[in-house]
Amino acid sequence: MNILTRAMTASALAAVIATGASAQANLTAETSSPGNSPHVSILHLAEIAAEAGIANLQVQEGQTLTNSIVNIAEGKTDISAMPLILPFLLNAGRGPFSSIGPEKGAELASNLRALYPYNAGAYGLIALESEGIESWDDLAGKNVWNGPPRGAALVNARQAIAGAAGLTDGEDYTGHQANWAQLATQLVDGSMDAFVVPLTFPSSRVTTMQAAGNVVIVSTPKDVFESDAYSKLFNAPGNVPISVAWEDMGYTDGVRLVSEDGVFRGLGTAFADVVHKDMDFDTAKALTTAYIEAMDRMKAKTPYAGNINIGVLDADLSGFCGANPLKYHPGAVAAWEEAGYEVPDCAKAEG
């Protein structure tokens, strides 16, 4: 965790445990482990909600979000971070929710409502300069770390490689999987030739790798990114296109971007912080209003927060609508519209 993120965590936790005499409610919240945007987003909400006297959030970190959204849907937890692939899978009773089944899954998924969107970064290829990797095609015959042993991250990494270079794990390159907690060690120990992982900008994964030498980041080629075949990836629930110019990525010496026009392009993972549909209108609106008013503070505290599409409600860029069944809470819709934003009609809940 970088210094700024640690500072934000300490500040947010102070807000969570503060007595908060003016706070009107005590709410529970769940999020992922430190070091990524879902974690930062929930802790930021905890801080500003306490400051505004809206609520005190009791945050559980390091949670498995597939479990967290079931807790939200069943009314056991008030707020959680959530990748947008999960309501689709829950609604269909597939993947990690296969034991729930489609009927119960659809019932639970119908209880989920979003407050605001963001993303958890885009899949990029990173390697040490000493490896000589200049393109996705160069992964042929290499040892590539491409995610944890199972789950959406591994699927997306394999899709990103196949889409950019037509390479298949186990046939054209050797994919290696390990838990996220092991990634930091493998970034610097020389055991892998390259990594295909979600990157925020700047990314702690890149700066960690710099301990072992200069780093190259390889963008998805522009013609591939804009092709009909690759665009099909963006039609899958939870996938969004992400483009970031080099000058906005936050790197200086020791990092180089391979791109034909100085823009990083990659397959992104859409997220939202969600609540139960029965959260009262005023609370949902107040939480969302406070979040909107403090978006610049979040960007100032965590450098990569400026590149995760905070406040971007466009359906294509946020991952809403289409096959994604998730809708915004009416209170959140009111907050966004009063702040001058346009909420897509397809992302509004009926009634």
VMD Tcl script that draws the C-alpha trace (Angstrom):
set ca {
  {0.00 0.00 0.00}
  {1.49 3.40 -0.92}
  {1.86 6.27 1.53}
  {-1.16 8.17 0.26}
  {-3.38 5.11 0.45}
  {-2.14 4.37 3.98}
  {-2.92 7.94 4.97}
  {-6.38 7.67 3.51}
  {-6.98 4.36 5.25}
  {-5.93 5.78 8.60}
  {-8.15 8.81 8.11}
  {-11.13 6.73 7.04}
  {-10.74 4.27 9.90}
  {-10.57 7.16 12.31}
  {-13.89 8.34 10.91}
  {-15.35 4.85 11.18}
  {-14.55 4.49 14.88}
  {-15.28 8.09 15.79}
  {-18.28 8.65 18.03}
  {-19.83 10.92 15.39}
  {-22.36 12.66 17.61}
  {-24.17 14.09 14.60}
  {-24.26 10.83 12.64}
  {-27.79 9.57 12.12}
  {-27.15 5.86 11.56}
  {-24.73 3.02 12.02}
  {-24.21 1.08 8.79}
  {-22.14 -1.97 7.93}
  {-19.92 -2.11 4.85}
  {-17.72 -4.69 3.16}
  {-14.85 -4.25 0.72}
  {-11.75 -5.91 -0.69}
  {-8.19 -5.91 0.63}
  {-6.16 -2.65 0.65}
  {-4.38 -1.47 -2.47}
  {-7.18 -1.09 -5.02}
  {-10.06 1.18 -5.96}
  {-12.90 -0.85 -4.33}
  {-11.08 -0.58 -1.02}
  {-10.36 3.13 -1.42}
  {-13.92 3.89 -2.51}
  {-15.60 2.31 0.50}
  {-13.18 3.84 3.00}
  {-13.62 7.22 1.35}
  {-17.39 6.87 1.76}
  {-16.89 5.94 5.42}
  {-14.85 9.07 6.01}
  {-17.17 11.54 4.31}
  {-20.38 9.96 5.62}
  {-19.12 10.37 9.19}
  {-17.95 13.92 8.55}
  {-21.32 14.89 7.09}
  {-23.24 13.35 9.97}
  {-25.01 10.90 7.67}
  {-23.79 7.61 9.13}
  {-20.95 5.79 10.80}
  {-19.77 2.89 8.62}
  {-18.36 -0.22 10.24}
  {-16.09 -1.50 7.47}
  {-14.95 -5.09 7.06}
  {-11.90 -5.24 4.78}
  {-10.43 -8.16 2.89}
  {-13.82 -9.68 2.06}
  {-14.65 -12.02 -0.81}
  {-17.05 -9.85 -2.79}
  {-19.05 -12.79 -4.15}
  {-20.09 -13.38 -0.55}
  {-20.51 -9.69 0.18}
  {-23.16 -9.07 -2.45}
  {-25.21 -12.02 -1.20}
  {-25.02 -10.38 2.23}
  {-26.31 -7.15 0.68}
  {-29.09 -8.93 -1.18}
  {-30.17 -10.75 1.99}
  {-30.10 -7.55 4.03}
  {-27.23 -8.67 6.26}
  {-24.85 -5.85 5.16}
  {-25.72 -2.29 4.16}
  {-23.06 -1.34 1.59}
  {-20.45 -3.24 -0.44}
  {-18.07 -2.81 -3.33}
  {-19.01 -5.04 -6.27}
  {-17.62 -5.95 -9.71}
  {-20.46 -5.64 -12.20}
  {-20.03 -9.17 -13.50}
  {-21.45 -10.47 -10.22}
  {-25.09 -9.33 -10.46}
  {-25.22 -10.90 -13.92}
  {-23.89 -14.21 -12.60}
  {-26.08 -14.05 -9.50}
  {-29.17 -13.30 -11.58}
  {-28.46 -16.39 -13.70}
  {-27.32 -18.59 -10.81}
  {-24.04 -19.27 -12.56}
  {-20.35 -19.39 -11.70}
  {-19.75 -18.79 -7.98}
  {-23.54 -18.70 -7.48}
  {-24.34 -22.04 -9.14}
  {-25.22 -23.56 -5.78}
  {-27.87 -20.85 -5.31}
  {-29.50 -21.57 -8.65}
  {-31.21 -19.25 -11.14}
  {-34.55 -18.83 -9.34}
  {-33.13 -17.82 -5.98}
  {-30.27 -15.99 -7.70}
  {-32.64 -13.81 -9.70}
  {-34.58 -13.00 -6.54}
  {-31.40 -11.94 -4.74}
  {-30.02 -9.98 -7.70}
  {-33.24 -7.98 -7.88}
  {-32.48 -6.62 -4.40}
  {-29.21 -4.91 -5.45}
  {-29.01 -1.18 -6.21}
  {-25.99 0.97 -7.06}
  {-24.98 4.31 -5.57}
  {-22.16 5.22 -8.00}
  {-19.79 3.60 -10.52}
  {-16.01 3.37 -10.95}
  {-13.56 0.79 -12.26}
  {-10.73 -1.31 -10.91}
  {-8.30 -0.56 -13.73}
  {-7.54 -2.10 -17.10}
  {-5.72 -5.27 -18.11}
  {-2.25 -4.49 -19.33}
  {0.95 -6.35 -20.11}
  {3.88 -5.45 -17.89}
  {7.42 -6.82 -17.88}
  {10.93 -5.84 -16.96}
  {12.77 -4.11 -19.78}
  {15.42 -6.82 -19.50}
  {12.88 -9.39 -20.80}
  {12.81 -7.67 -24.21}
  {9.02 -7.84 -24.53}
  {7.68 -5.16 -26.89}
  {4.31 -6.58 -27.92}
  {1.60 -9.03 -26.89}
  {2.88 -11.37 -29.62}
  {6.12 -11.63 -27.63}
  {4.29 -13.63 -24.96}
  {4.53 -16.70 -27.18}
  {6.56 -19.34 -25.37}
  {6.80 -17.25 -22.19}
  {5.87 -17.81 -18.56}
  {3.03 -15.37 -17.89}
  {1.36 -14.61 -14.55}
  {-2.29 -14.07 -15.44}
  {-4.30 -14.07 -12.24}
  {-5.52 -16.08 -9.29}
  {-6.34 -19.78 -9.71}
  {-10.00 -19.12 -10.59}
  {-12.48 -16.34 -11.12}
  {-13.21 -13.44 -13.44}
  {-9.70 -11.96 -13.27}
  {-8.13 -15.05 -14.81}
  {-10.82 -15.25 -17.49}
  {-10.34 -11.60 -18.41}
  {-6.55 -11.85 -18.55}
  {-6.76 -14.84 -20.88}
  {-9.30 -12.96 -23.01}
  {-7.04 -9.91 -23.17}
  {-4.12 -12.00 -24.39}
  {-6.20 -13.93 -26.89}
  {-7.77 -10.73 -28.21}
  {-4.48 -8.86 -28.58}
  {-2.30 -11.67 -29.91}
  {-4.44 -14.76 -30.56}
  {-2.46 -16.74 -28.00}
  {-3.98 -19.50 -25.84}
  {-2.93 -20.36 -22.31}
  {-1.28 -23.77 -22.13}
  {-0.71 -23.96 -25.88}
  {1.08 -20.78 -26.94}
  {2.33 -19.60 -23.54}
  {2.46 -21.01 -20.02}
  {0.03 -19.26 -17.73}
  {0.81 -19.20 -14.02}
  {-1.75 -18.52 -11.33}
  {-1.40 -17.65 -7.66}
  {-3.34 -15.77 -5.04}
  {-3.19 -11.98 -5.23}
  {-1.19 -11.87 -1.99}
  {1.69 -13.64 -3.76}
  {1.81 -11.24 -6.71}
  {4.06 -8.64 -5.08}
  {6.81 -11.23 -4.52}
  {6.59 -12.63 -8.04}
  {6.76 -9.17 -9.59}
  {10.36 -8.90 -8.41}
  {11.69 -12.43 -7.95}
  {12.38 -13.18 -11.63}
  {10.18 -16.27 -11.77}
  {7.90 -14.84 -14.50}
  {8.69 -13.37 -17.92}
  {5.63 -11.11 -17.95}
  {2.38 -10.28 -16.16}
  {-1.09 -9.56 -17.48}
  {-3.03 -7.93 -14.65}
  {-5.44 -5.06 -13.98}
  {-3.55 -1.78 -13.75}
  {-4.63 1.51 -12.27}
  {-2.66 4.61 -13.25}
  {-0.30 4.93 -11.56}
  {-0.23 1.32 -10.41}
  {1.40 -0.05 -7.27}
  {2.11 -3.21 -9.29}
  {4.32 -1.27 -11.67}
  {6.10 0.62 -8.91}
  {6.67 -2.64 -7.02}
  {8.21 -4.20 -10.13}
  {10.57 -1.22 -10.45}
  {12.46 -2.58 -7.43}
  {13.82 -5.20 -9.86}
  {14.54 -2.86 -12.78}
  {12.96 -0.63 -15.40}
  {9.45 -1.61 -16.48}
  {7.66 -1.63 -19.83}
  {3.85 -1.39 -20.11}
  {2.38 -2.69 -23.36}
  {-0.96 -1.29 -24.48}
  {-3.49 -3.24 -26.49}
  {-2.81 -2.14 -30.11}
  {-5.21 0.55 -31.26}
  {-6.42 -1.39 -34.32}
  {-7.14 -4.44 -32.16}
  {-8.85 -2.36 -29.45}
  {-11.16 -0.75 -32.02}
  {-11.87 -3.95 -33.96}
  {-15.28 -5.62 -34.06}
  {-13.84 -8.80 -32.57}
  {-12.30 -7.05 -29.55}
  {-15.35 -4.85 -29.03}
  {-17.34 -8.02 -28.33}
  {-15.40 -8.28 -25.07}
  {-16.93 -4.99 -24.00}
  {-20.42 -6.38 -24.49}
  {-19.83 -8.90 -21.72}
  {-21.24 -7.78 -18.36}
  {-18.62 -6.05 -16.23}
  {-16.19 -5.25 -19.06}
  {-15.52 -1.65 -20.08}
  {-13.04 0.03 -22.47}
  {-10.36 2.14 -20.78}
  {-8.02 4.59 -22.48}
  {-5.46 6.74 -20.62}
  {-2.91 9.08 -22.17}
  {0.72 8.62 -21.13}
  {0.91 12.09 -19.60}
  {-2.02 11.21 -17.32}
  {-0.65 7.86 -16.16}
  {1.52 9.31 -13.39}
  {4.89 7.74 -14.19}
  {8.31 9.34 -14.60}
  {11.69 7.64 -14.89}
  {11.98 3.87 -15.10}
  {8.65 3.17 -16.80}
  {7.98 3.10 -20.55}
  {4.73 2.72 -22.46}
  {4.57 0.80 -25.74}
  {1.76 2.38 -27.76}
  {1.53 3.68 -31.31}
  {0.12 7.02 -30.17}
  {1.05 7.47 -26.51}
  {-2.30 6.16 -25.21}
  {-2.74 3.06 -23.06}
  {-5.77 0.98 -24.03}
  {-7.09 -2.01 -22.16}
  {-10.00 -4.16 -21.08}
  {-11.35 -2.65 -17.87}
  {-13.31 -4.09 -14.96}
  {-16.40 -2.11 -13.96}
  {-17.37 -1.71 -10.30}
  {-20.03 -0.03 -8.21}
  {-20.73 0.39 -4.53}
  {-24.13 -1.18 -3.89}
  {-26.89 -1.27 -1.29}
  {-30.17 -3.12 -0.80}
  {-33.12 -1.78 -2.78}
  {-34.94 -1.15 0.52}
  {-32.36 1.32 1.83}
  {-34.44 4.40 2.51}
  {-34.43 7.09 -0.18}
  {-32.99 9.85 2.00}
  {-30.03 7.78 3.22}
  {-29.11 6.60 -0.27}
  {-29.40 10.15 -1.60}
  {-27.36 11.63 1.24}
  {-24.58 9.06 0.86}
  {-24.40 9.61 -2.89}
  {-24.52 13.40 -2.57}
  {-21.65 13.34 -0.09}
  {-19.67 11.08 -2.42}
  {-20.25 13.38 -5.41}
  {-19.24 16.46 -3.44}
  {-16.01 14.78 -2.28}
  {-14.86 13.16 -5.54}
  {-12.04 15.68 -5.92}
  {-10.84 14.89 -2.41}
  {-10.66 11.21 -3.29}
  {-8.64 12.00 -6.41}
  {-6.26 14.18 -4.39}
  {-5.67 11.51 -1.74}
  {-5.08 8.57 -4.08}
  {-3.27 9.38 -7.37}
  {-4.86 6.64 -9.47}
  {-8.38 7.72 -8.45}
  {-8.30 10.30 -11.23}
  {-8.21 7.48 -13.79}
  {-10.95 5.13 -12.55}
  {-13.92 7.00 -14.09}
  {-15.34 8.37 -10.86}
  {-18.44 10.34 -11.81}
  {-18.65 8.83 -15.31}
  {-22.20 7.52 -15.71}
  {-22.11 6.82 -19.45}
  {-23.56 3.33 -19.88}
  {-20.75 2.02 -22.10}
  {-17.94 3.42 -19.95}
  {-19.49 2.47 -16.62}
  {-20.67 -1.04 -17.54}
  {-24.36 -0.44 -16.87}
  {-27.33 -1.52 -19.01}
  {-27.25 -4.23 -21.68}
  {-26.93 -7.65 -20.07}
  {-26.12 -6.10 -16.71}
  {-29.28 -6.20 -14.54}
  {-27.99 -3.76 -11.90}
  {-29.86 -0.44 -11.54}
  {-29.21 2.70 -9.51}
  {-31.07 3.30 -6.28}
  {-33.71 6.04 -6.74}
  {-32.01 8.08 -4.04}
  {-28.73 7.86 -5.94}
  {-30.46 8.87 -9.17}
  {-31.86 11.95 -7.45}
  {-28.44 12.87 -6.09}
  {-26.71 12.55 -9.45}
  {-29.39 14.47 -11.32}
  {-29.48 17.27 -8.76}
  {-25.71 17.55 -9.17}
  {-26.19 18.05 -12.93}
  {-25.34 14.55 -14.18}
  {-27.35 12.53 -16.68}
  {-28.26 9.06 -15.49}
  {-28.98 6.64 -18.37}
  {-32.67 5.67 -18.40}
  {-31.69 2.04 -18.83}
  {-29.86 2.18 -15.48}
  {-32.84 3.49 -13.50}
  {-34.96 1.09 -11.48}
  {-38.67 1.04 -12.29}
  {-41.07 2.30 -9.69}
}
mol new
graphics top color blue
foreach p $ca { graphics top sphere $p radius 0.5 }
foreach p [lrange $ca 0 end-1] q [lrange $ca 1 end] { graphics top cylinder $p $q radius 0.2 }
display resetview
